[in-house]
Amino acid sequence: MSVVNAATSHRAAPAVAASATAPAGVSLRSSHPALVSVPASVVVPAGAGTAAFTVKTTRPRTTTNVTITATANGQARSVVLTVKR
């Protein structure tokens, strides 16, 4: 995934657990929060495998890779977002 300059992008939290009959909280973390901000957490609805969230970026000096990590139930999944100048 990549975004150019400062932008707002909508992403889906990576699946970190099998779909459940109850909603599940997923914590989110950016490896570079000054460049890419994500909400602290999202809720995956019961029976769903993902939850949408908004990613906000600021313009980097150079193209930068930022890792976004989703964690739930002791499991973590990551995705790299490339923010281009």
N, C-alpha and C positions, 0 to 999 in steps of 0.2 A: 504494500500500500504506500501511496505517496500523496503529499499535498504540496502545493507551490505557494511560497510566501506566507503571509498571515492569512489564515482561513479558519472556517468552522466546518467540521466534517462530522458526519454521523456514522458510527461504527457499531458493530455487534460484539458483545462480550463473548470471547471464546468459550465453548462448552467446557465446563470444568467438572460436571457431574451429570449422571444420567437424569433424564426428565423425572420429576417426582410428582406426587399428588399434592404437595404443598409448595408454596413459593419458596425460593431459596435466595438468600443474600449473597452477593458476590462483591468482594472488595477489589478495587482497581488501584493501580499504581503506575506512574510514569517514571521512567529512569531519568528524565530531564524535565521536571515540572515547570521550570521557568520558560521552557520552549513549547512544551506540549502539556496542557492541563486536561485532566480527566476528573469526573466526579469520584468521590471517595468510595462510593459503592452504588450498585444497581440491584434491582430485584428481578430475578428470572421468574416469570409467572409459572404456576403449576402446569405441568405438561409440556412446557416449552423447553427448547434446548439452548436458546440464546436470549439476550436482552439488549435492546438498542441503547446507546448513550452518545452524547455529543463530546467531540474532541475539539479543543480550541488551541490554535497554534499562534506563535509570534514569528516574525520573520527572522531566520537565522543569518549569521554572517556568511556561513558556508553550508552546503548541503549536510544535513545531520540525520543520523539514524537514532530513533528513540524507541525504546522497548516499553510496551504497555503490557502489564501483567495483571491477570484476573485470578483471584484465589477464592476457593470455596471448599469447605469440608476437607481442609488439609491438602488439597490438590491445586496446583498452579498451572496456568497455560499462558504463554506469551506470544505476542505478535510484534513485528518491527514495523514502525511507521517511518518512512523517509520524508523528511521535511526539506524541500528544495528551496534554494534562494530565489 
